[in-house]
């Protein structure tokens, strides 16, 4: 279950119409470690056109053979991309986690921006309490270990 502002989020409609995705914190209760990430509510899937759909196309030029369809993502079952989290979920240990949405975001570009913003604000690479190991694949927690 996802929580947002103290309320349970069960369906995509609970988040509002203009929401593309959200920034979240997954908390592993036994270890007291957290993970901060982003999740899109939708993803694009390429679908091949059927023979009938291809035959219905008119006009000059080359005809497209596929269309792009937007589908709801796996956000309801998602806990995070960190290996530690994925392994626990694979072992059916979902009850060890809480998931909280900290910000709703209207588009893809801002989703990346806010993820980075919160990762820097919370200092996820500088503290042992966070499971995050990198930000944007450019900044790594191992680099901070060299300072100590």
Secondary structure, DSSP 8 states (H G I E B T S, - for coil): -EEETTEEE-SGGGG-TT--EEEEEEEETTTTEEEEEEEESEEEEEEE--HHHHHT--SSS---SEEEEEEE-STTT---S-HHHHHHHHTT-GGGEEEEEEEEESSHHHHHHHHHHHHHHTTTTT-TTB---EETTTEEHHHHHTT-
